[in-house]
Amino acid sequence: MLEKGKLIEIVGQENFTDQLEELVPYSYDASMNVHRPDAVVWPESTEQVVEIIKFANEHKIPVVPRGAGTSLSGGVIPIKGGIIIDLARMNRILEISIENRYARVQAGVVCDDLNRALAKRGFVFPPDPASSTVATIGGNVATNAGGIKGAKYGTTRDYVLGLQVVLPTGEVMHTGSYTMKCVSGYDLAKLFIGAEGTLGVITEVTLKINPLPRHAMTAVATFAKLEDAGKAIFQTMTSGVLPSVMEILDKVTLKSIKENTDIDLPDAEAMILTETDGFTWEEVEAQMEVVLGVLKENNPISIKTAKDEKDRLNLWKARKSSYATLARASNSFVLDDVTVPISKIPDLLVGIQEIAQRHGLVVATYGHAGDGNLHPQILYDEYDPEQVERMEKVEEELFKLAISLNGTLTGEHGIGLSKANYMTLEHDPVEMALMRQIKKTLDPNNIMNPGKRALDG
Amino acid sequence: MSNQLKLDEKRRKAITQCSRCGFCRAVCPIFDLTKRPITNARGKMILLKEVMEGKLPVTEGVAQALLRCTTCMNCTVNCPSGVDPQEIFKAARKDLVGMGFDNLFKKMGEVIEKYGNIYGEEERHDWGHKKSRAPYVLFVGCVGTFREEESVEETIRLLDLSKVDFTMIDEVCCSGVMEDVGYSIKGELAQRNVQALQKTGAKTLITTCPYCYRVFKEHPSYKDLGMEIKHITQFLKDFDFGVKTNKKVTYHDPCDLGRHAGIYDEPREIIRKIAPNFVEPRRTRENAMCCGSGGGLRGSFPEDSIEISRSRLSQIIEETGAEILLTECPSCLHNFQNAKLRKQKIEIYNITEFIAKLIQEQQKKEAA
């Protein structure tokens, strides 16, 4: 039984709960994993986080840091119970230094809130997960979140200059720098980026910021053959131009959008949505000319371009509706994020359809073709045990397929609970042993988000 | 207590359909305040999912959680999974009352029955305008009548100045709000309103309150009314008032008028005619944040309600720099007036009230 008196002493009665009804929402994220925490705290300062962690470490109580809880892999599910540290109230933008190109924020700052503040100064933090209206910077760092613009602008990792982390022993570590370059000591910040809260609580982040591109031009192309779409993607990515967006939608996704919305789409095997951006129109158009050239060479059924905002939004409609349309098409779904080398995208898409057919489930795939990161959405019914079993088989084969194509289990959602059993598919025993050793060294009592990523064993 | 929620198949499906993406966090006025997931649509949908699956007993805590919602519908329009949480919460509130989890609105129901209004007021202002017959009949509603009298007076003046041939009735509460907080509309009161309205022989019913508008339009108790129902912004949109202000003006979409009734353009058409210096708030139209007064929240969680209002008002002031905030809802107006701090210089009016004031100012100038 948790001694709550100490926690209440640290954060105050109003920032603590162990009321059943309040714990229930914390038992979930956007995946299918469920487990109750014993208590939730909303710290308001790093000092409070330190005290919470010291208390938890002393009593060997599991701790799970949580941002907006949008994770799709069970990363924030307190599978061993314990304390949830909800960082939502540590949401201050501490500093925006345009002259030094960085922003320093508390972990609970929401991505879009930061970008709204930066946009006023003509700057941006580029990673743009679909959940950016609610996702927190701390969560972005903990999962190394990416998004649609990953191919050109990378993922969160590429923007983290420095971190403040409360280690599992309660010490506060500052790592990284405020500089554009830094090769001083081991790059410990990288160790905590994408660690899904298993090594400590990120409380403060210093992010590199970019000038906000002033213009963008959008194009959409459809293809009768998947191979042609695949070729168009990797030829574009090697054409000398890096589009800011290079998205693909497979035929199952297109069919679902066509059947459930009023969006006019041709019968096609694949659709590509692409965008070029830049400081001037000339630059944007010149890049788009190259991209269009490649698209045209690969037998498209149709190509449309848009310059003004209204047309742009129109072209984005199909891509933007994919998640929503599919979410409505079934009782339940699993949204994965396997990633493969770019030239392997057609093989991955064909393979996914073979797996789906073999197990009689609908799997619609769309995603960030420009960096090989695709989102197969597996539709099923969580109340039908037989379908659950088939969904699990589809996932297992999907992961095996991605690995066989020199890919990875996860490009941006993280391992969490959902993919923990597949860690050894991707990581050899030597690497697994080192990961476990690192975890043990930093967190001897295994209090930080235990039960995740197959690190406990 | 056992799981006795009666939610129908459609609502049960919607509860399963919630993919728990959490996107509703960005638009929930209560979550914005508390940062507690139980106050957000996703949190409440999860509670209902567990109740439905028999994993969570129905408790007073569940009942209170479901009551803590302004039913502003901002989550609905931003839900990728196509779920309308507030509609489900309202149905669940009724089920919970049926299971013995009465709430403070039971008392309000008694007050409405006894006094014919939500406040237990015994006297009402006599606005005059009691003609036996007229082509138009104006319905003001409880909040306007008893809490925003001055504003209503100006609205009436505007109709007079615009030479609208209208009458008013001895109105009683439309009582639609009872449906949203776990109880039922007061059929007898509805009947009294219907009879009084019909007696005027009016072809058109004009409401100043967007909530009353919806009740007359949507609730079966009023289905035999037999007249066209218009919100006052719909009615006045083609009028030419012949006045203008140079002040910077902005507009707050009431949830009941905007997201619930789909009326976004008419208020703006009117405002653009009188205020060329019109600016939209950042969160506007379908995405307008709630003033905090809806869904019974002002009664059940008054502190939340006023904080939400304060936050919305501060954002509007900060983002627009407007001198005048217009809306056309007595509840929004009332909540904003209560929330406004002394240091905030913005003036807040209903559109109709503001135009009446402009006309009077102009008349004074002309007279001078």
Chai-1 contact restraints between the chains, C-beta under 6 A:
chainA,res_idxA,chainB,res_idxB,connection_type,confidence,min_distance_angstrom,max_distance_angstrom,comment,restraint_id
A,E21,B,G61,contact,1.0,0.0,6.0,A-B,restraint_1
A,E21,B,V62,contact,1.0,0.0,6.0,A-B,restraint_2
A,E21,B,A65,contact,1.0,0.0,6.0,A-B,restraint_3
A,E22,B,I38,contact,1.0,0.0,6.0,A-B,restraint_4
A,V24,B,I46,contact,1.0,0.0,6.0,A-B,restraint_5
A,V24,B,L47,contact,1.0,0.0,6.0,A-B,restraint_6
A,V24,B,E50,contact,1.0,0.0,6.0,A-B,restraint_7
A,P25,B,P37,contact,1.0,0.0,6.0,A-B,restraint_8
A,P25,B,I38,contact,1.0,0.0,6.0,A-B,restraint_9
A,P25,B,G43,contact,1.0,0.0,6.0,A-B,restraint_10
A,P25,B,I46,contact,1.0,0.0,6.0,A-B,restraint_11
A,Y28,B,R20,contact,1.0,0.0,6.0,A-B,restraint_12
A,Y28,B,I46,contact,1.0,0.0,6.0,A-B,restraint_13
A,A30,B,R20,contact,1.0,0.0,6.0,A-B,restraint_14
A,A30,B,C21,contact,1.0,0.0,6.0,A-B,restraint_15
A,A68,B,G22,contact,1.0,0.0,6.0,A-B,restraint_16
A,A68,B,R25,contact,1.0,0.0,6.0,A-B,restraint_17
A,G69,B,G22,contact,1.0,0.0,6.0,A-B,restraint_18
A,T70,B,G22,contact,1.0,0.0,6.0,A-B,restraint_19
A,A88,B,K35,contact,1.0,0.0,6.0,A-B,restraint_20
A,R89,B,K35,contact,1.0,0.0,6.0,A-B,restraint_21
A,T133,B,A26,contact,1.0,0.0,6.0,A-B,restraint_22
A,V134,B,G22,contact,1.0,0.0,6.0,A-B,restraint_23
A,V134,B,F23,contact,1.0,0.0,6.0,A-B,restraint_24
A,V134,B,R25,contact,1.0,0.0,6.0,A-B,restraint_25
A,V134,B,A26,contact,1.0,0.0,6.0,A-B,restraint_26
A,Y323,B,P80,contact,1.0,0.0,6.0,A-B,restraint_27
A,A324,B,P80,contact,1.0,0.0,6.0,A-B,restraint_28
A,A327,B,S19,contact,1.0,0.0,6.0,A-B,restraint_29
A,A327,B,P80,contact,1.0,0.0,6.0,A-B,restraint_30
A,A327,B,S81,contact,1.0,0.0,6.0,A-B,restraint_31
A,R328,B,G82,contact,1.0,0.0,6.0,A-B,restraint_32
A,N331,B,T16,contact,1.0,0.0,6.0,A-B,restraint_33
